[in-house]
Amino acid sequence: MNHFKTLLGAMLVLLAGMAGAQERPTIEIDVSGGNIEPVPLAVPQFIAETSGARRLSGDISSVILSDLVSTGLFREIPGTAHIAAINNFNAQPLFSDWSVVNAQALVTGAVSTGSDGRLVVKFRLFDVDAQLPIGDGVQYAGTQESWRRMAHKVADTIYSRITGESGYFDSRIVFISETGPKNDRRKRLAVMDYDGANLQYLTDESAIVLAPRFAPNTRDIIYTSYETGLPQVFLLNIDTGRRSQLLDDTTNMATAPRFSPDGTKVVMSIIDGSNTDIYQVDLNSRRRTRLTNSGGIDTTPSFSPDGSRIVFASDRGGSQQLYVMPASGGEARRISSGGGSYGTPVWSPRGDMIAFTKIRSGRFHIGVMRVDGSRENLLTASFIDEAPTWSPNGRVLMFFRETAGANGAPQIYSVDLTGRNLRRVDTPSFASDPDWSGVVR
Amino acid sequence: MQTGTLISGAMHGALLVATMLGGLDWWQESLPEPRITKVTLVRAAELDVQSSAAPQAPMAAIDQIAQPEISAESAVAPSLESAVNQTEIDIADSPDAADASPDVTGLLLPDDPEVIVVAPTVDNIEAPAEDAPEFFQPALEGNELNAPVSMSAPPPPRNAPRIDTTAAAKPPEDAQANAQAAPEVTDEPGAQTEAAPQEASAPEEATTEITPEGQREVEISAFAPQNAARPPRRPRRLSVPAPAAAQQDISDAVSAALQEAQEATQSTPPVVADLSGPERAVIGDVVSQKWNKSNITGQEGFERFVVRIAVEVSPAGRVESVSPLEPANPSGIFEIAYRAARSAVLQADRAGGIPLPEGKFPDGVRLVLRFDPASGEIGFN
């Protein structure tokens, strides 16, 4: 009997050991393909924690949702489909209710106003599939007048957490507002939020204005105006309205200005007699330095983000192509190599790509290429697509598209870097030549 | 007859009259003037000297050619324009050709190169004669076609027929010829001739029925034994009662053996159940359908953001846990890629689970899924 017990015990130990040592087989599988589609996003109306915040809570939720959906990376789960309500900002959401409506990301938030009138907006972001928060909750405070900016800030944070890139919703666009018939178009300088809100006109219609560009500080603007008869470059501060002509030289025409990344210099084209070259102007001393010296037309310069190089367009080789040269001038290297002509190059804020306008076979394209000219990718095609400008994070391009015919008119469009999500930007009038600011600080 | 005489006489008379009046100069004027070429006779040696000598250029004409003006600018640093024009792209792409389609024929089809025959091709190597002796072929180590034929070992000399060319010894003096002559072989009828070999033929009765091979097998199997012979029984062990003292030893031995077996079990890797190719494809497809990589593809260099995750799956195909494997602690864009992969797995679980083959993994399975976001880009190019 003792022998049997010993044997039985040993068998039990063996079985237990085998069970403990049992590991699941590991099998490796490659997952390829996948989909590129917007992430289903639910943004239920933010909770109004005070009576004064009731109106703004809905507006803020709408702006956040609009910002995110406009990127093309998110798809709204409409409020009518929600089967759960968020009544307590600090309570854990019932994820199964959001999972049922196929939401993958959930934003909950609350708005309150303090006794001093200050507005407080706080939010949380959740991964519905994993039933986990994505990051901590965040709270913004400001004046009630700045509620749109606060909503943009919330949207920027959500965008950044989901995509890994910095947001661009709290940014502005300066552009040329155009009215009137095509043969008598009146142009004004205008500025608005990136989504078309808060439109302001900066100049009247007395003189033609062209090519406005934001300074890195997002408060100064440089542009070309014909108010002296010849095209000249002017500086304008949108806070104070103070305006000055950049150069005292009124005999030569100056066009296509653009700030250096540090905001201390401006590069532009100056037409001296029959020759057009690129010059650099120091904003403090107003001293100008010639950077190119070719017989062709050198124009539309744009700095690299680190300020070390300049890309510009030139027809020195016959057709208009893109060239890159050191910021101090010197040998320029042609980077465009495809058929057609290229113009209006703009260096990406990321520094890895250059956007441009391309004309080929009578069609205009907005395209991007690497800084060495490789991997050219045309994102749009139209009768006229021109003047691209980068979003602050280098993910989206804005440009203007002009339709054909006697009634043709320009409108501003945006497109994702991958060529997806082409959208028209709402403006109260015809609009052209946009320039995207950095994120407003 | 008279008519011919009259015509002949009239013609001759007219000719005489014309000769007397102005001669035959009108006839000669209609011919073209002959070309007159001066021919100089030279000797062959002089002709060779003239044809091999360099042409003498008119020095006066060279002196009249203006020397190119060398500007002072070219002696110093080149201007920006000239420096730009010296870039490779400017030189290679003329302005006129900028909009034209590139002619890549020169790249694709190089000029006819000189053909240098290093070694004959395999087809040109003649097959050896049947009676050629075999000999050792040296290994050419992967360079067979480029190896010259002369590297092969020369064949050894063939065995020549041994013919003794020395004169045979004379027969002895007393030798006599055989008086009995051998009969001559004739083609007469009745003479015995050797029969030509013929193919063996089956007996007539065997060819009356043609049996397919399959049916023949059935017939053959019909003759097979119906039952296999029962194997011989093993000899029955004699049960000998163990003494009490030895029982403890047996118990110890059993325990030791069990322990040894247990250790061996722990050290031996478990038998790995695997998935077939189609089974893997089905699982990969189920997860792929839920994989949304829109947040990855717009990233700079998104091809780099490959993640591997571990998914514990129950025997019923339900996802029990998801954890990152590579990178182990994803951050930045890798965290975005990991979240997208995790969502794909969790959504696949919600949509019905992981399609594991039924009963194949009684203890569940650990799937290691590798998500590679590389994909094409769209554009108007």
Interface residues (C-beta under 8 A of the other chain):
Chain A: N2 H3 T6 L7 A10 M11 V13 L14 G17 M18 A21 Q22 E23 R24 P25 T26 I27 E28 I29 D30 V31 S32 G33 G34 N35 I36 E37 P38 V39 L73 S99 Q104 D127 D129 A130 I134 I162 T163 G164 E165 T292 N293 S294 G295 G296 R316 G317 G318 S319 Q321 Y323 G329 G330 E331 A332 R333 R334 I335 S337 G339 G340 S341 R350 D352 R360 H365 G367 E376 N377 L378 L379 T380 A381 R395 D416 L417 T418 G419 R420
Chain B: S79 L80 E81 A83 V84 N85 T87 I89 D90 D93 S94 P95 D96 A98 D99 A100 S101 Q247 I250 S251 V254 S255 L258 Q259 A261 Q262 T265 Q266 P270 V272 A273 D274 L275 R280 I283 G284 D285 V287 S288 Q289 W291 N292 K293 S294 N295 T297 G298 Q299 E300 R308 E312 V322 G332 I333 E335 I336 R339 A341 R342 S343 A344 L346 Q347 R350 F361 D363 G364 V365 R366 L367 V368 L369 R370 F371 D372 P373 S375 E377 I378 G379 F380 N381
